[in-house]
Amino acid sequence: MMYDVQLSEQAEKDIRGIYEYIAFDLQSPIAASGQLDRLEEAIYKLDHMPNRFRRYDKEPWRSRGLRLFAVDNYAVFYIPDVVKKQVTVIRVMYGGRDIDSELRRYTGA
């Protein structure tokens, strides 16, 4: 079954920030382009079987259905909606970040 995959405004900012960091701060535009391609490819594959990845284990996110998977050193966080056949990617973060803190900041909690 096909799902519609959408990026939240924050996820779009995250991806743009990843690209800019690699391209400009690390001065590697080719690596930045490759990373962007790998992230986008993996994210848009969520249109099939989005529930195949594990749920985030902390509340309130677990009860909201938040799931995650890794792409290289980055974690992609998303919420699938089986009724609407929609997947919303809410964040894309470097795996070494304080993920709980970043998710709290996202919700204002």
N, C-alpha and C positions, 0 to 999 in steps of 0.2 A: 504494500500500500504506500502510496506517495504522500509525503507530508510537505507542506509549504515551510521553507526555512527562512526565518527572518532574523535580522540582527537588530538588537536594541541600539539606541543612540550611543550608550556607553560602550557596547561591544565594538561599534564602528570606531569610536575614539581610541579604544584599546589597540585595535589592529593598526590604526594609523600611527599611534605612538610607538608600537613595536617596529614598524617599518622605518619611521624616522630615526629611532634610536640606532638601529643597525646601519642604516644608510648614512646618517650624518655624524652621529657620535662615534660610532665604530669605523666610519668611513669605508663602508663596504656595501655599495648599492647593489651589487650583483647578489651578495648573500641576502640582503634585505628583500630583494625581488623573489628569490627562491623560497625564503621563509614565508612570505606573503602567499605565494602559490600553494605551498604545502598546507598552510592554515585554511585557506579558502577551499581547497579541494576536500580536506577532511570535514570542514563545517558543512559543506553542501551535500556530503554523503549522508548527512543526518536525515535526508528525505526518505531513506529506507531504514526501517527498524531502529528508530531513535532510542528505544528503551534498552538497547543492547549494552549500554555503558552503565557503570555503577551509579547509585544514588550518593549524593553528598551526605555524610553521616551525622551532621550537626543540625540542630534545630535553630531557627524555624525553617531552614531550607529543606530538610529531609521531608517534612510533611507537605511542603509546597511542590515536591516532585523534582527538585533540582538534581541534575545529573552532571557528570563531568567525564572528560577524557583528555589524554595528553597528546600533544603534537610537538615532537622534539622536546624543548624545555618549557613549553607553554601549556597551560591548563585552559580548556574550553568549558565554560559552564552554561548549561542550557536547561530549559524546561519544556518538555513535550506535552502537548495537549491532544490526547487521543480522540476527543469528541470533535474538535475543530480541525483535526489532522494538520496541526501546526507545531513547529518547533521554534522557540524564541531563544536565541543565544543572548545571554545577558552580560557576560564578561569573558574576556580572553586575557589571561595574566601569566606573567613569568612564574614558573612553579616555585621559585625560591622566595616569593613574597609571602607576607603574612596574610594568607588567604582569608581567614576568619575576619580579620580587621578590615580588609578590602570589601568583603561582602557586607559587613555591617555598615560601612560607609556608603555603599551603593543604596542601601535601603533607608539610611538615616537612623538606624536602630542603635 
